[in-house]
Amino acid sequence: MERIVAWIHEKNPGLDGPIGNDEDLIEARLIDSLDFLEFVYLLETVSGREIDLQTVTIEDFGTLDRIQERFLSAPGPAAPRTPPTPQAAPEPGPAPQTAAR
């Protein structure tokens, strides 16, 4: 979380003091639309997991608490997809018998 807070302070040099865990980062304009994709990339880097933007809402980025819960707690919905485990092929049975002519 330290890297995320540092990034927010870096993008908002006039910000003094700590950011409250429940402070609305979007409403306070601490994360704006121009920096949003960079912020998502930072979250992916910190969490080690890809964020599928089709499965998240803006509220998921709203507060430090929500970011911690949604992206930095394991396992979570942002966890990488794992391929299905291959199933063993069924054993071949005896060949079907055909009627003799």
PEGIDA-V280080 format. One record per backbone hydrogen bond with DSSP energy under -1.0 kcal/mol. NH is the residue of the N-H (numbers start at 1). CO is the residue of the C=O. Records with the same first field share a line. If there is no record, write none. Layout:
BEGIN
NH=CO / CO
END
This chain:
BEGIN
5=1
6=2
7=3
8=4
9=5
10=6
11=7
15=12
23=20
25=62
28=24
29=26
30=25
31=25
39=35
40=36
41=37
42=38
43=39
44=40
45=41
46=42
47=43
48=44
55=52
60=57
61=58
62=59
65=21
67=63
68=64
69=65
70=66
71=67
79=76
END
